[in-house]
Amino acid sequence: MSLEKEFLEKIEKHKGVVFKISKMYMDDYDDQKDLFQEITFQAWKAFPNFRGESEFSTWLYRIALNTAIIFLKYEKKRSFLQNTETENLKVETEEYSGEKDIKIEKLYNAIHQLNAIDKALIFYYLENYSGKEMAEQLGISEVNCRVKLNRAKEKLKQMVQK
């Protein structure tokens, strides 16, 4: 199997991860698409170095989160340099309807207000990572990870209840 075909199959299987991170880090639909594309591009560039020492999904999470954080910093810098105010634009949700989806949208809106590390922690939490796995991914101690996660969850709870 060619490298390109193998990569495309793996990305297709795990594109939900890339979509979730894009949606968590960007509130504008076009920015989400741009970030999705940038994460895919960065993963493609790094794929020849993927040695399979971890699961592909774990490797992709790390690339996606790092790319999202860098992309977010670039977007903030660009916004500042252009002297424009960022607005909280509502994400297009044509395919969604109903009360459950409104709650999910509220959650995403609250997540957008978190800092990059808190977003990563919440993402890992929603993906059922253990405290140890989260700590390893973020390069912090497990105790520090649990403290940060609890604080992030409390912030989210307060924002969603408003």
N, C-alpha and C positions, 0 to 999 in steps of 0.2 A: 504494500500500500504506500502511495506517495506521501511525503511529509504534508503537502497541502491538503490532500484528501483526509488524512488522519486528523489534522487540525480542524478542518471544517466540520467533521463528524463530532469531535469533542466539543467544539463551540456550540454547535446546534443543540447538543444534549444539555449543555449548561448555560444556555443563553438567558435563562430566567435569573440567574445570579447577576449577570451583567445588567440586565434590565432593572432589577431591584436596587442595585447600587446606584445606577444612573438616576433613578427616580428619587432615591434618598438624598443624593447630593445636589441635585439640580431641581429647581422648581419650575422652570420654564421648559415647555415641551421640546422646543428646538434645541435647547442646551442639553436636555436629556438625550436626544438623538446624537448630538455631537459627542457627548461623553461616551455613549454606547460605542460609537464608532472608534473613538480614541482608545478605549479599553481593548477593543477587539484588535486594533492595530498594534498596540503595545504587547498584547499577548502573542500575536503572530511574530513580531520581532524577537520575542524571547523564547518562542516555542522550540527552536533548534537546541536550546540549552536545557530544556525540560528533560530531566534524567529519570523521572518516574520514582524518585525516592519518597514522594508523597503522592496523595491522590491528585488527579488533575484538578478537581474542584477546589482543593485547598490551595494549590498553586495559583489557580485563576482568581480566587478570592483575594489573595495577597496582591497580585498584579492589579486587579480591579480597584481595590481600596487605595493602593499607592497612587494609581493614576487619577482616581477621583480627587484625592487630597491635593495633588499637584494641579489638576485642572481647576479645582475650586480656588486655589491661591491665584492662579493665572487670571481667572475670571474676575476676581475681586480687584486685582491690580489693574486689569484692563478697564473695569468700571470706574475705578478711581481716576485713572489717567484721562478717561474720556469725560470725567466730571459729570457723570449721569447717575441718577438715583436708581437703585434697583427696586423694582416693585414686586410684591408677592403676587405673581400671576397665577391664576388657577390652571391647573394641569387639565388638558383635554381628557375627558373621561366618557367618551361616546359609547364605549363598549360596556360601561358599568351603569347600574341603576339599583335603587333600593337602599334600605336603611343600613345594611351591612357595609355597602360600598361607601356610603357617606361617612361611616365611622372609620373606614380604612383611609379615606381621603383626609379626614381630620388628623389621623395618626401621622400620615405622611407630611402634612402641613406642620405638625408639631416637630417631627424629626428634622425638617429643614431648618428649624431654629436652633438645633443643637450644634455644638462645635464638631470638628471632624473626628476626633477621638470618640466622643460620645456616640456619634452616628455609627462608627465602626462597631462599637460595643453592642449597640442596639441591634445592628444587622446580625452580628454573630449570635446574639441571644435569640433573635427570631429564627435563625437557622439551626437552633438547638445545639450550638457548640457548648462544650463543657467550659468551666472556668479555666481549667488548665490549658485547653486548646486556645481559648481567647487570649490568655496571657502570652502563650508562645507566639501566636500570630502578631501580637502588638509589641512584643519584646518588653513586657513589664512583668512584675511578680504576680503570682496568682492572687495574693491578698490585695494588692493594689488594684488588680483587675476587678475583683468582687466589689471593692469599695466604690470604684469609678462606675461600675455597672449599676449598683444600687442608687447612686446619685443621679445617674442618667435616667433610670426608670422613674425615679421620683420627680425629676424635672418634667418628663413626658406626661406623667400622670397629672401634674398640676396644669400643664398647658392644655391637655385634652379636656380637663374638667372646666376650663374657663369658658 
